[in-house]
Amino acid sequence: MTELTKLTISEIRARLAAKDFTALELTDAYLAAIEGANERLNAYITVTADKAREMAKASDRRIADGDARPLEGVPLGVKDLFATEGVHTQAASHILDGFKPRYESTVTSNLWADGAVMLGKLNMDEFAMGSSNETSYYGPVVNPWRAEGDNKDLVPGGSSGGSAAAVAAWLCAGATATDTGGSIRQPAAFTATVGMKPTYGRCSRWGTVAFASSLDQAGPIARDVRDAALLLKSMASVDPKDTTSVDRPVPDYEEAIGQSVKGLKIGIPKEYRIDGMPQEIEALWQKGIDWMREAGAEIVDISLPHTKYALSVYYIVAPAEASSNLARYDGVRYGLRVPGDDITAMYENTRAEGFGREVKRRILIGTYVLSAGYYDAYYLRAQKVRTLIKRDFEDVFEAGVDAILTPATPSAAFGIADQEMAADPVKMYLNDIFTVTVNMAGLPGIAVPAGLDAKGLPLGLQLIGRPFDEETLFRTAHIIERAAGRFTPTRWW
């Protein structure tokens, strides 16, 4: 039964339809895999075994009746940022201790309506603030990949590290994730999975714990490009409960896969050739360029001149929005409450104990840049530069470029408790250098595995598309996937 967990979603659908196994057998295989691996990898915070089996039995009945839905019987993991009715939803934070919402997020509602099965809630950086999944109250997630000849535990990336690790280690067939500055694409690159960050507004944010409301967007992490397309089709929708969700038809993304890219213009931004970029990343990028050219695409050099400001702007805008969004956690109505002599002391004690170090750091930064004396100097100026970053992309797409090809990360996965990263938060923030521009401009981006470094660790490439043109990204990412092949970790856990 363990081989069942190695199947892609498209293979699961075909074999369930052929009655090769039941949805319940598939779910049980995944639950057994989680039980055997989670103590070592720490990908799941909560496993919903009883609920999963009930959902799987319902799927089996539908399949028997010939009434299967698009994701019927497919077992998925859910990032702990999505509200799941009656089930642990804490954004991996101590301050939300014991919180079990009485409602379901729109994204997960869509998935369950299409027949998917919930295996449990996946670990993540606290409130999605992190690039390594080390800030979780529940401890770090361990990457299923290891360097050749080395037993050192590596980070899976963040903040959706639990989602990426669980998919890579065959602990779910696919997973929900969120991306505020690279939190889908960076962990996907670190684990040889496919991560799709859709256009801002393509998926509803209702019922998803907010980090930075103008940047957050839900998307899938999957084993291959086709699976990511299948998941996004179900996750995406307009939603009257989220006024930032966009009312336009959701295409059948799977149809884009396998289409020719002949004649497409692929832009290569000179600003992404940063100082000190490892030769391996440069070589991988060139390989991606060659694959696209061989497939018939036209390669054009482009300029995105305001890219150099993107990281600075992101780390002003995102903490500012976080300081506003996280003000609701005060110990009054739900979650952790630490008593004090008066209500102000209770607020202070609850937040001091409930928030982790990185979350406190970002709240302080955000509160500072929004304060009366600094609002114009920092936040207002950052928003103006954000507009210029968005305009850079608009100019390139108006000139006829169909997609932009860049590296996904500046390096492969690094060690858990890496001393350099721990000592210098800015060094950790630099992991987002290739991804934050996409969120600033509200564009879609996909990370796809493209190779291994000298130590045998996965590296990814990123494709950035026009607003609401995810189809072109699936089409071009499939070219890279076909040329590079699939990569899986050697099991050690």
Helices and strands as residue ranges (DSSP letters): G 2-6, H 9-17, H 23-41, E 44-47, H 49-64, E 75-79, G 94-96, H 106-113, E 117-122, G 126-128, H 161-168, E 174-179, H 185-191, E 194-197, E 217-222, H 225-235, G 253-256, E 265-269, G 270-272, H 279-294, E 298-302, G 305-309, H 310-325, G 326-328, H 343-354, H 357-370, I 375-380, H 381-398, E 403-407, H 419-423, H 425-429, G 430-432, H 436-441, E 445-452, E 458-465, H 470-484
